[in-house]
């Protein structure tokens, strides 16, 4: 496991594992959103990063 969340990189960079808190923090930083926004997007469109990114863009 990385020493800090900033050293983290997901095993599958095309999908968001919402069950892993370190990965959720990583994707929140990468996508510039709050955890609640990320979780709502994943619940709405699934765990593919492209879909989540597009969904977040339309919500802003």
Secondary structure, DSSP 8 states (H G I E B T S, - for coil): --SSGGG---SSTTB--TT-HHHHHHHHHHHT--HHHHHHHHHHH-SBHHHHHHHHHHH-
